[in-house]
């Protein structure tokens, strides 16, 4: 026994000296698998014989990447080196203490879950490299039997609490057909999924078109979504679940964030505009003290690329009724074909100029009235009572105030 340990110790020392050839030489030590290791071997020594499964992958498991193999595997002792410290999920819970109720009936690596436990190139959660075998959202459940929500929640314990608070949980109430109830109304029949990772409609692997088709099976009659498929959101590859969480009822529409925060997550330039000197007031909590993005925009449809809830100026006139008119003498910038209405002069979200103006001072007017460059250059066109009815007037062609 002492001689065998000495031989193994010498072999390990030789591999350390060879350095760059360690992984390549590891294949010659396959016959050592199952043999007793030296008493002083550590987790960091394992790679010298077994190579490192976590060094060249996109998503490495931290213990394997850091050479802490002995966090999960025995180096010596009964069962031989390489055996798991524990054969139950308590092995994973030593680190992942926030997952005590996550699939409690299974070990974390059984049923094909997290079975790439050293590292993965395709999944940050170390699920197996299964993309090539996935038949598609709807094909995955073809021919399967429905098993009911309680069967789903027997494993998916993490969803039980959230699901009970969701408006979608009401599909389990009443006498709906089983195909329109609970988890399986969205994910498809679960008969092929029980005890294995495959055999179910997986939203994280579905295309945006498949996800939207599934959601619109029920929501196609909602007043919010008649034009949804033609929106810039869809054309940019977004799907319903990018904004909505179907499991959690944290707010009225199952939004993943507060309404303004959700929009500004993607629309970064707009976030900058709202931080400027002059801006429309935003309020995520109380619309009475501020505005929501959806006051002006319809994320499921709407006018033009900006997905406006109404024709441009009509949105402004919802609040600025005194600027609407009609006026006997209207400002040409409001006329179709002559300008962009309110946005000829104003920035919709925010500006570093007072009153959300696109340009400072009289420069706003000079964009059109180029022949008035030297006309009272020390003043803005509407100061000291000049042209102060610039939105429109019923008494003066030049928009002087009465």
Protein Blocks (a to p, Z undefined) as FASTA:
>chain_A
ZZmmmmmmmmmmmmmmnommmmmmmmmmmmmgopacdfkbcfklmmmmnopaklmcfbdc
fklmnopamlmbcfbdehiahiafbfcfklmmmmmmmlmmgoklbcfkgghiaklmnbcc
kbfnlpacfklmpgbjklmmgoiacebjklmmmmmmmlmmmmmmpmklmmmgcjddfklg
cjllmnopaklmgopaghpacfklpcfklmmmmmmmmmmmpmklmmmmmpmklmnopafk
lmpcfkbcfbfnopabdfklmmmmmmmmlmmmmmmmbdcdddfklmmlmccfklmpcfkg
cehjkopabdfklmmmmmmmmlnopafbdcfklpghiaghjmlmpcfkbccbehhiabgc
jllmmmmmmmlmmgoklbcfkgghiaklmnbcckbfnlpaZZ
